[in-house]
Structures are given as C-alpha cells and as structure tokens.
Amino acid sequence: MGKKKITIRKYREGVHDFNKDEVFVGIFKDGLNILLVATTDGFTDADDAFLGLKRYYPELKRTDNAAVIRYRVYSVDDVPSVSANLYFK
C-alpha cells in the first residue's frame, strides 16, 4: 500500500469526527475503498495546511475548520482490506 499516512480535508461535521483507533472506510477517487484506522490528530503548521487545502477548495477561508486525519491501512495478517467503488475503472 502507499506511503501516505495523513490527509487534510475541509472539515464536515459528522464525516470527519474520528477517535484514535477508530476503523473507517476511505473512499478514494482511484476506485478503491480501503479500511483505515485513525491514528492521531493535530497539525503543526496551519499556514502550510491552509495553502495545501486551498488547491482543492478554492473558496476556503482561513476561518474555515479543517480535518487532519492521520491513519494506517487496516489489515488482517498483513493483508489490507480493500474493495472497488463507483470510481473503479
């Protein structure tokens, strides 16, 4: 699986509220659903986070909340839990 272990999204209540060790489904536009485990939260540089998000959310304002999601791929005996979704080609 990929090396990425963090993602930043414009915060949406009820969608981005994770607790440490909570298992959730990541739905990716490359066509995969992957079971992920929330690891920790937090971010050290708000300016870098804002500028990175601005590329994906042009309407973003500095007063908007962001969701920083740190995760690992959920696996059983080193086999990742993955399925195809509607974007799969």
C-alpha positions, 0 to 999 in steps of 0.5 A: 500500500502507499506511503501516505499516512495523513490527509487534510480535508475541509472539515464536515461535521459528522464525516470527519469526527474520528477517535484514535483507533477508530476503523473507517472506510476511505473512499478514494477517487482511484476506485478503491475503498480501503479500511483505515484506522485513525491514528492521531490528530493535530497539525503543526503548521496551519499556514502550510495546511491552509495553502495545501487545502486551498488547491482543492477548495478554492473558496476556503477561508482561513476561518474555515475548520479543517480535518487532519486525519492521520491513519494506517491501512487496516489489515488482517495478517498483513493483508489490507482490506480493500474493495472497488467503488463507483470510481473503479475503472 
